[in-house]
Amino acid sequence: MTLRFDPGSIERFKTEISAIPGYPAGEALPIRDMVFESGAVFRLPELLTLAGADPAQPLLVVLDDTVMRRAGDELKPLILNLLRQGGWAPESLVLAPDATGQVHTDFAQIGRVKERLQPNLAVLSVGSGAVTDIAKHACFMFQQEHGLAPLPFVVYQTANSVSAYTSNMAPTFVDGVKRTLASRYPDVLVCDLETLRDAPYDMTAAGVGDLLAAFGSYADWWLACRLGIDPSYTEFAQTLMGPLDEIFLDRAEAIRSRSLHGMADLAKLIALGGLAMSLSHATAPLSGYEHVISHVLDLTAERAHRPLAQHGSQVALATLLTTAAYRGFLRQFDPARVVVADCYPTEAEMKARIEAAFSALDPSGQVAAECWSDYRLKLAAWHDQRATFKAALDDWPQVRSKLAALTRPPELARRILESVSAPLRFDQLTPPPSAAEVRFAFAHAPLIRRRLTLGDLPVFLGWDPETWWAQVSAETAAG
Ligand SMILES: [Zn+2]
C-alpha cells in the first residue's frame, strides 16, 4: 500500500494536506523541502541553498561525538568534506554528553548552541532526536530574543528514531521534568537512505514504536475533549497518518531488512508524525498516557544519573500497558456505580499526593513543585467541567464505542513490534527500568502533566491503584 499523503512531493503534499478537515486555516507549512532519497547526502550544498543559506556566510554544524557510518565511510567527516568542496566554510559545534554518557535536550545544551549563533548564520544539525531538538530550539530562542527572521535551518536526520525532525516543538528537561516547548520547523529535512539504513537498528525499531503511541493517544485526546478539558481535538492527525496498523504490518519486513524503500517509508511516516502534532498545535495526537509513562521513566533514570532508554521503544512498551488499560477500563467501567460528588479531590489532597509521590525521587521538592504547577491546571479544569463529566456518564454507551474505535488492542501493537524485532518487554530496554519503576510510572504518570488521559480516570474515580495495576499488567501479559 502507498501512503495517502507523501511528504516527498512537497508542493502536492502541502496542497493536499491543507484540504484535510482540521488543518489549521490560513497556516502555511514553512518547510521548503523534505528529501527522502538514496544519496541525499550529496545534495547537501544545494539543499542548504534552498533553505536560504549562503556559502559566503557562516554555517554552524551541530552534532554530537557519536561515530556514525554511512556505506563504509565515517558520516560526519564525509559531510564536512562535501561542504568544504562545495565552497562552504562549516564550523562544527560538538555537543558533549553529560555524566550519563548521553546528550539530553536541556537548557545547558541549548545555551551552548545559542551562544554560537549570530544574524546571517545558517545552522545544519546532523544527528538524531536530541541534537535536532537542541539545534532547533537554540535557533528558535535566538530568533525570539533578537526579533530576527528565522535563521536558515537544515535538519540532517541520522536515524529513523523519533518524530522530532519535522516538529515545531521541542521536548526539553525543565527542572528534571520533560516539557514540550513551542519551537520552530526546519527549512529543509534531509533523509539520506543509506545513513538511515546504517544507523543502529535499535533506533529504527524505536521509530516504529514511537508511532504506535497512536493506538492509545488518539483516544486519550478525544477523551480529554469529551470531558471538556481539551477542546482542541480534531481527526486531522488520523487522516494524515493513515491506518498505521495496516501500514506497519505491510512494511515490517522492509523495515526489518533495512531495505532502502523500508527506510524511506519509515522516514516519511516519522515526518508525518511530527507534522501531525505541529499542525494540530499540540503533541496530543501522538502523545497520550504512554508518553507520560515514558516521561516518568525518564525522570526516574535522570534522577538516578542513568542513561535514558531508547525513547520510541520505551513508548511502545508503555503503549502495551495503556492499550490494555483501555480495554480493561471499557470492559469494567460502570457509570451507574459512579458517585460523582466523590470524584473531585481537593487541591490540598492532590498537592500532598504529588509531594508524597515524588519526594523519594527528589528530596529538594523541585520535581514535585514542577509537577504540581502543571497538574493543578488539569485539576481546576476537571472541577470546572463537572457537568460535562456527568453528561459523558449519561452518554456512556456512545463514549465507550468511540473510545473502543479509536484504540487498538495490545496484541496488535505487540505483533507489529515483534515483526520489526523491537523489544517486547521493559527488561529488554537498555538500560532496563526495574519492574517497580514501571509500576511507579504507570501509577504516577497522571500526576506530572496537565493533559488528561485515561490514566487520570482511575485517580478521580478513586480506584485502588494496586488492583488496577494487577488487572492491567495481567491484561498486557495475556497478549
Ligand atoms: Zn515520542
Residues whose N, C-alpha, C, O or C-beta is under 5 A from the ligand:
A	BS01	ZN	D210
